[in-house]
């Protein structure tokens, strides 16, 4: 017997509720990261339960010193040639 979901959403409705673009949501549906079913050419979203997987942001111009490397190592200075 087919179980009915509590709420079904179109791509447009789900994208607006989730704060995603429709194109990105379709990619998530195709990869299986968001639960949905394809009916013909349209997607029906079964669950809005999705956790974004973000990379940590780095600030523009931010540099880090690699472990085991001296601060001045590899840098050209006026008297080093």
ABEGO torsion letter per residue (X at the ends): XBBBBABBBBAAAAAAAAGBBAAAAAAAAAAGABBBBBBEABBBBABABBBBBBBBBBBBGBBBBBBGBBAABGBBBAAAX
